[in-house]
Amino acid sequence: MEKSLLVIVRHKPGRTRLLMRALQSINDQTFKKINIIIFCMEEELKCHNVDDFYLKELSNIYSVIYDESC
């Protein structure tokens, strides 16, 4: 497909494998560009700790959007 796709995910930290499998299923579609917005469900996860989390890996595959002002 030539269209872009925006995926909004409400994610609980610790369920990374489930998230990655779901996103892989989306990636297997033939969308030209996939943007992802991830909302984490736990307050203690801060955006500035993103390098210690799975978003670094996701950002290598997708356009990940998160709030950098945390």
Phi and psi restraints in degrees (range 20) as a CNS / XPLOR table:
assign (resid 1 and name C) (resid 2 and name N)
       (resid 2 and name CA) (resid 2 and name C) 1.0 -88.9 20.0 2
assign (resid 2 and name N) (resid 2 and name CA)
       (resid 2 and name C) (resid 3 and name N) 1.0 -7.4 20.0 2
assign (resid 2 and name C) (resid 3 and name N)
       (resid 3 and name CA) (resid 3 and name C) 1.0 -81.7 20.0 2
assign (resid 3 and name N) (resid 3 and name CA)
       (resid 3 and name C) (resid 4 and name N) 1.0 156.9 20.0 2
assign (resid 3 and name C) (resid 4 and name N)
       (resid 4 and name CA) (resid 4 and name C) 1.0 -92.0 20.0 2
assign (resid 4 and name N) (resid 4 and name CA)
       (resid 4 and name C) (resid 5 and name N) 1.0 161.4 20.0 2
assign (resid 4 and name C) (resid 5 and name N)
       (resid 5 and name CA) (resid 5 and name C) 1.0 -133.9 20.0 2
assign (resid 5 and name N) (resid 5 and name CA)
       (resid 5 and name C) (resid 6 and name N) 1.0 136.3 20.0 2
assign (resid 5 and name C) (resid 6 and name N)
       (resid 6 and name CA) (resid 6 and name C) 1.0 -112.7 20.0 2
assign (resid 6 and name N) (resid 6 and name CA)
       (resid 6 and name C) (resid 7 and name N) 1.0 123.6 20.0 2
assign (resid 6 and name C) (resid 7 and name N)
       (resid 7 and name CA) (resid 7 and name C) 1.0 -112.8 20.0 2
assign (resid 7 and name N) (resid 7 and name CA)
       (resid 7 and name C) (resid 8 and name N) 1.0 125.4 20.0 2
assign (resid 7 and name C) (resid 8 and name N)
       (resid 8 and name CA) (resid 8 and name C) 1.0 -109.5 20.0 2
assign (resid 8 and name N) (resid 8 and name CA)
       (resid 8 and name C) (resid 9 and name N) 1.0 121.6 20.0 2
assign (resid 8 and name C) (resid 9 and name N)
       (resid 9 and name CA) (resid 9 and name C) 1.0 -119.7 20.0 2
assign (resid 9 and name N) (resid 9 and name CA)
       (resid 9 and name C) (resid 10 and name N) 1.0 130.8 20.0 2
assign (resid 9 and name C) (resid 10 and name N)
       (resid 10 and name CA) (resid 10 and name C) 1.0 -101.3 20.0 2
assign (resid 10 and name N) (resid 10 and name CA)
       (resid 10 and name C) (resid 11 and name N) 1.0 112.9 20.0 2
assign (resid 10 and name C) (resid 11 and name N)
       (resid 11 and name CA) (resid 11 and name C) 1.0 -123.4 20.0 2
assign (resid 11 and name N) (resid 11 and name CA)
       (resid 11 and name C) (resid 12 and name N) 1.0 140.5 20.0 2
assign (resid 11 and name C) (resid 12 and name N)
       (resid 12 and name CA) (resid 12 and name C) 1.0 -101.0 20.0 2
assign (resid 12 and name N) (resid 12 and name CA)
       (resid 12 and name C) (resid 13 and name N) 1.0 119.7 20.0 2
assign (resid 12 and name C) (resid 13 and name N)
       (resid 13 and name CA) (resid 13 and name C) 1.0 -54.0 20.0 2
assign (resid 13 and name N) (resid 13 and name CA)
       (resid 13 and name C) (resid 14 and name N) 1.0 141.1 20.0 2
assign (resid 13 and name C) (resid 14 and name N)
       (resid 14 and name CA) (resid 14 and name C) 1.0 103.1 20.0 2
assign (resid 14 and name N) (resid 14 and name CA)
       (resid 14 and name C) (resid 15 and name N) 1.0 -16.6 20.0 2
assign (resid 14 and name C) (resid 15 and name N)
       (resid 15 and name CA) (resid 15 and name C) 1.0 -105.3 20.0 2
assign (resid 15 and name N) (resid 15 and name CA)
       (resid 15 and name C) (resid 16 and name N) 1.0 36.6 20.0 2
assign (resid 15 and name C) (resid 16 and name N)
       (resid 16 and name CA) (resid 16 and name C) 1.0 -60.7 20.0 2
assign (resid 16 and name N) (resid 16 and name CA)
       (resid 16 and name C) (resid 17 and name N) 1.0 -41.8 20.0 2
assign (resid 16 and name C) (resid 17 and name N)
       (resid 17 and name CA) (resid 17 and name C) 1.0 -60.9 20.0 2
assign (resid 17 and name N) (resid 17 and name CA)
       (resid 17 and name C) (resid 18 and name N) 1.0 -41.9 20.0 2
assign (resid 17 and name C) (resid 18 and name N)
       (resid 18 and name CA) (resid 18 and name C) 1.0 -63.3 20.0 2
assign (resid 18 and name N) (resid 18 and name CA)
       (resid 18 and name C) (resid 19 and name N) 1.0 -43.7 20.0 2
assign (resid 18 and name C) (resid 19 and name N)
       (resid 19 and name CA) (resid 19 and name C) 1.0 -61.6 20.0 2
assign (resid 19 and name N) (resid 19 and name CA)
       (resid 19 and name C) (resid 20 and name N) 1.0 -46.5 20.0 2
assign (resid 19 and name C) (resid 20 and name N)
       (resid 20 and name CA) (resid 20 and name C) 1.0 -63.0 20.0 2
assign (resid 20 and name N) (resid 20 and name CA)
       (resid 20 and name C) (resid 21 and name N) 1.0 -38.8 20.0 2
assign (resid 20 and name C) (resid 21 and name N)
       (resid 21 and name CA) (resid 21 and name C) 1.0 -65.6 20.0 2
assign (resid 21 and name N) (resid 21 and name CA)
       (resid 21 and name C) (resid 22 and name N) 1.0 -41.2 20.0 2
assign (resid 21 and name C) (resid 22 and name N)
       (resid 22 and name CA) (resid 22 and name C) 1.0 -64.6 20.0 2
assign (resid 22 and name N) (resid 22 and name CA)
       (resid 22 and name C) (resid 23 and name N) 1.0 -43.1 20.0 2
assign (resid 22 and name C) (resid 23 and name N)
       (resid 23 and name CA) (resid 23 and name C) 1.0 -69.8 20.0 2
assign (resid 23 and name N) (resid 23 and name CA)
       (resid 23 and name C) (resid 24 and name N) 1.0 -32.7 20.0 2
assign (resid 23 and name C) (resid 24 and name N)
       (resid 24 and name CA) (resid 24 and name C) 1.0 -64.1 20.0 2
assign (resid 24 and name N) (resid 24 and name CA)
       (resid 24 and name C) (resid 25 and name N) 1.0 -38.4 20.0 2
assign (resid 24 and name C) (resid 25 and name N)
       (resid 25 and name CA) (resid 25 and name C) 1.0 -61.6 20.0 2
assign (resid 25 and name N) (resid 25 and name CA)
       (resid 25 and name C) (resid 26 and name N) 1.0 -40.9 20.0 2
assign (resid 25 and name C) (resid 26 and name N)
       (resid 26 and name CA) (resid 26 and name C) 1.0 -67.6 20.0 2
assign (resid 26 and name N) (resid 26 and name CA)
       (resid 26 and name C) (resid 27 and name N) 1.0 -40.5 20.0 2
assign (resid 26 and name C) (resid 27 and name N)
       (resid 27 and name CA) (resid 27 and name C) 1.0 -64.9 20.0 2
assign (resid 27 and name N) (resid 27 and name CA)
       (resid 27 and name C) (resid 28 and name N) 1.0 -27.8 20.0 2
assign (resid 27 and name C) (resid 28 and name N)
       (resid 28 and name CA) (resid 28 and name C) 1.0 -69.0 20.0 2
assign (resid 28 and name N) (resid 28 and name CA)
       (resid 28 and name C) (resid 29 and name N) 1.0 -18.5 20.0 2
assign (resid 28 and name C) (resid 29 and name N)
       (resid 29 and name CA) (resid 29 and name C) 1.0 -68.9 20.0 2
assign (resid 29 and name N) (resid 29 and name CA)
       (resid 29 and name C) (resid 30 and name N) 1.0 166.6 20.0 2
assign (resid 29 and name C) (resid 30 and name N)
       (resid 30 and name CA) (resid 30 and name C) 1.0 -105.5 20.0 2
assign (resid 30 and name N) (resid 30 and name CA)
       (resid 30 and name C) (resid 31 and name N) 1.0 44.6 20.0 2
assign (resid 30 and name C) (resid 31 and name N)
       (resid 31 and name CA) (resid 31 and name C) 1.0 -71.7 20.0 2
assign (resid 31 and name N) (resid 31 and name CA)
       (resid 31 and name C) (resid 32 and name N) 1.0 145.1 20.0 2
assign (resid 31 and name C) (resid 32 and name N)
       (resid 32 and name CA) (resid 32 and name C) 1.0 -71.3 20.0 2
assign (resid 32 and name N) (resid 32 and name CA)
       (resid 32 and name C) (resid 33 and name N) 1.0 -41.3 20.0 2
assign (resid 32 and name C) (resid 33 and name N)
       (resid 33 and name CA) (resid 33 and name C) 1.0 -140.4 20.0 2
assign (resid 33 and name N) (resid 33 and name CA)
       (resid 33 and name C) (resid 34 and name N) 1.0 131.7 20.0 2
assign (resid 33 and name C) (resid 34 and name N)
       (resid 34 and name CA) (resid 34 and name C) 1.0 -119.4 20.0 2
assign (resid 34 and name N) (resid 34 and name CA)
       (resid 34 and name C) (resid 35 and name N) 1.0 120.7 20.0 2
assign (resid 34 and name C) (resid 35 and name N)
       (resid 35 and name CA) (resid 35 and name C) 1.0 -106.6 20.0 2
assign (resid 35 and name N) (resid 35 and name CA)
       (resid 35 and name C) (resid 36 and name N) 1.0 141.0 20.0 2
assign (resid 35 and name C) (resid 36 and name N)
       (resid 36 and name CA) (resid 36 and name C) 1.0 -126.7 20.0 2
assign (resid 36 and name N) (resid 36 and name CA)
       (resid 36 and name C) (resid 37 and name N) 1.0 132.9 20.0 2
assign (resid 36 and name C) (resid 37 and name N)
       (resid 37 and name CA) (resid 37 and name C) 1.0 -113.9 20.0 2
assign (resid 37 and name N) (resid 37 and name CA)
       (resid 37 and name C) (resid 38 and name N) 1.0 124.9 20.0 2
assign (resid 37 and name C) (resid 38 and name N)
       (resid 38 and name CA) (resid 38 and name C) 1.0 -116.0 20.0 2
assign (resid 38 and name N) (resid 38 and name CA)
       (resid 38 and name C) (resid 39 and name N) 1.0 124.7 20.0 2
assign (resid 38 and name C) (resid 39 and name N)
       (resid 39 and name CA) (resid 39 and name C) 1.0 -108.0 20.0 2
assign (resid 39 and name N) (resid 39 and name CA)
       (resid 39 and name C) (resid 40 and name N) 1.0 118.1 20.0 2
assign (resid 39 and name C) (resid 40 and name N)
       (resid 40 and name CA) (resid 40 and name C) 1.0 -87.1 20.0 2
assign (resid 40 and name N) (resid 40 and name CA)
       (resid 40 and name C) (resid 41 and name N) 1.0 146.7 20.0 2
assign (resid 40 and name C) (resid 41 and name N)
       (resid 41 and name CA) (resid 41 and name C) 1.0 -90.1 20.0 2
assign (resid 41 and name N) (resid 41 and name CA)
       (resid 41 and name C) (resid 42 and name N) 1.0 -7.2 20.0 2
assign (resid 41 and name C) (resid 42 and name N)
       (resid 42 and name CA) (resid 42 and name C) 1.0 -110.8 20.0 2
assign (resid 42 and name N) (resid 42 and name CA)
       (resid 42 and name C) (resid 43 and name N) 1.0 133.9 20.0 2
assign (resid 42 and name C) (resid 43 and name N)
       (resid 43 and name CA) (resid 43 and name C) 1.0 -66.4 20.0 2
assign (resid 43 and name N) (resid 43 and name CA)
       (resid 43 and name C) (resid 44 and name N) 1.0 -33.4 20.0 2
assign (resid 43 and name C) (resid 44 and name N)
       (resid 44 and name CA) (resid 44 and name C) 1.0 -70.5 20.0 2
assign (resid 44 and name N) (resid 44 and name CA)
       (resid 44 and name C) (resid 45 and name N) 1.0 -13.8 20.0 2
assign (resid 44 and name C) (resid 45 and name N)
       (resid 45 and name CA) (resid 45 and name C) 1.0 -79.9 20.0 2
assign (resid 45 and name N) (resid 45 and name CA)
       (resid 45 and name C) (resid 46 and name N) 1.0 113.4 20.0 2
assign (resid 45 and name C) (resid 46 and name N)
       (resid 46 and name CA) (resid 46 and name C) 1.0 -101.9 20.0 2
assign (resid 46 and name N) (resid 46 and name CA)
       (resid 46 and name C) (resid 47 and name N) 1.0 146.6 20.0 2
assign (resid 46 and name C) (resid 47 and name N)
       (resid 47 and name CA) (resid 47 and name C) 1.0 -61.9 20.0 2
assign (resid 47 and name N) (resid 47 and name CA)
       (resid 47 and name C) (resid 48 and name N) 1.0 -31.4 20.0 2
assign (resid 47 and name C) (resid 48 and name N)
       (resid 48 and name CA) (resid 48 and name C) 1.0 -70.8 20.0 2
assign (resid 48 and name N) (resid 48 and name CA)
       (resid 48 and name C) (resid 49 and name N) 1.0 -8.6 20.0 2
assign (resid 48 and name C) (resid 49 and name N)
       (resid 49 and name CA) (resid 49 and name C) 1.0 -96.3 20.0 2
assign (resid 49 and name N) (resid 49 and name CA)
       (resid 49 and name C) (resid 50 and name N) 1.0 17.2 20.0 2
assign (resid 49 and name C) (resid 50 and name N)
       (resid 50 and name CA) (resid 50 and name C) 1.0 -60.9 20.0 2
assign (resid 50 and name N) (resid 50 and name CA)
       (resid 50 and name C) (resid 51 and name N) 1.0 -31.7 20.0 2
assign (resid 50 and name C) (resid 51 and name N)
       (resid 51 and name CA) (resid 51 and name C) 1.0 -65.8 20.0 2
assign (resid 51 and name N) (resid 51 and name CA)
       (resid 51 and name C) (resid 52 and name N) 1.0 -24.9 20.0 2
assign (resid 51 and name C) (resid 52 and name N)
       (resid 52 and name CA) (resid 52 and name C) 1.0 -87.2 20.0 2
assign (resid 52 and name N) (resid 52 and name CA)
       (resid 52 and name C) (resid 53 and name N) 1.0 0.6 20.0 2
assign (resid 52 and name C) (resid 53 and name N)
       (resid 53 and name CA) (resid 53 and name C) 1.0 -116.1 20.0 2
assign (resid 53 and name N) (resid 53 and name CA)
       (resid 53 and name C) (resid 54 and name N) 1.0 -171.9 20.0 2
assign (resid 53 and name C) (resid 54 and name N)
       (resid 54 and name CA) (resid 54 and name C) 1.0 -83.7 20.0 2
assign (resid 54 and name N) (resid 54 and name CA)
       (resid 54 and name C) (resid 55 and name N) 1.0 -9.5 20.0 2
assign (resid 54 and name C) (resid 55 and name N)
       (resid 55 and name CA) (resid 55 and name C) 1.0 -64.9 20.0 2
assign (resid 55 and name N) (resid 55 and name CA)
       (resid 55 and name C) (resid 56 and name N) 1.0 -27.0 20.0 2
assign (resid 55 and name C) (resid 56 and name N)
       (resid 56 and name CA) (resid 56 and name C) 1.0 -61.7 20.0 2
assign (resid 56 and name N) (resid 56 and name CA)
       (resid 56 and name C) (resid 57 and name N) 1.0 -44.5 20.0 2
assign (resid 56 and name C) (resid 57 and name N)
       (resid 57 and name CA) (resid 57 and name C) 1.0 -65.5 20.0 2
assign (resid 57 and name N) (resid 57 and name CA)
       (resid 57 and name C) (resid 58 and name N) 1.0 -42.0 20.0 2
assign (resid 57 and name C) (resid 58 and name N)
       (resid 58 and name CA) (resid 58 and name C) 1.0 -63.4 20.0 2
assign (resid 58 and name N) (resid 58 and name CA)
       (resid 58 and name C) (resid 59 and name N) 1.0 -38.0 20.0 2
assign (resid 58 and name C) (resid 59 and name N)
       (resid 59 and name CA) (resid 59 and name C) 1.0 -68.9 20.0 2
assign (resid 59 and name N) (resid 59 and name CA)
       (resid 59 and name C) (resid 60 and name N) 1.0 -16.0 20.0 2
assign (resid 59 and name C) (resid 60 and name N)
       (resid 60 and name CA) (resid 60 and name C) 1.0 -74.7 20.0 2
assign (resid 60 and name N) (resid 60 and name CA)
       (resid 60 and name C) (resid 61 and name N) 1.0 -21.4 20.0 2
assign (resid 60 and name C) (resid 61 and name N)
       (resid 61 and name CA) (resid 61 and name C) 1.0 -105.9 20.0 2
assign (resid 61 and name N) (resid 61 and name CA)
       (resid 61 and name C) (resid 62 and name N) 1.0 -40.9 20.0 2
assign (resid 61 and name C) (resid 62 and name N)
       (resid 62 and name CA) (resid 62 and name C) 1.0 -121.9 20.0 2
assign (resid 62 and name N) (resid 62 and name CA)
       (resid 62 and name C) (resid 63 and name N) 1.0 168.7 20.0 2
assign (resid 62 and name C) (resid 63 and name N)
       (resid 63 and name CA) (resid 63 and name C) 1.0 -87.2 20.0 2
assign (resid 63 and name N) (resid 63 and name CA)
       (resid 63 and name C) (resid 64 and name N) 1.0 101.6 20.0 2
assign (resid 63 and name C) (resid 64 and name N)
       (resid 64 and name CA) (resid 64 and name C) 1.0 -95.0 20.0 2
assign (resid 64 and name N) (resid 64 and name CA)
       (resid 64 and name C) (resid 65 and name N) 1.0 130.6 20.0 2
assign (resid 64 and name C) (resid 65 and name N)
       (resid 65 and name CA) (resid 65 and name C) 1.0 -113.3 20.0 2
assign (resid 65 and name N) (resid 65 and name CA)
       (resid 65 and name C) (resid 66 and name N) 1.0 126.0 20.0 2
assign (resid 65 and name C) (resid 66 and name N)
       (resid 66 and name CA) (resid 66 and name C) 1.0 -147.3 20.0 2
assign (resid 66 and name N) (resid 66 and name CA)
       (resid 66 and name C) (resid 67 and name N) 1.0 162.9 20.0 2
assign (resid 66 and name C) (resid 67 and name N)
       (resid 67 and name CA) (resid 67 and name C) 1.0 -77.3 20.0 2
assign (resid 67 and name N) (resid 67 and name CA)
       (resid 67 and name C) (resid 68 and name N) 1.0 109.7 20.0 2
assign (resid 67 and name C) (resid 68 and name N)
       (resid 68 and name CA) (resid 68 and name C) 1.0 -81.6 20.0 2
assign (resid 68 and name N) (resid 68 and name CA)
       (resid 68 and name C) (resid 69 and name N) 1.0 -3.5 20.0 2
assign (resid 68 and name C) (resid 69 and name N)
       (resid 69 and name CA) (resid 69 and name C) 1.0 -84.8 20.0 2
assign (resid 69 and name N) (resid 69 and name CA)
       (resid 69 and name C) (resid 70 and name N) 1.0 -0.3 20.0 2
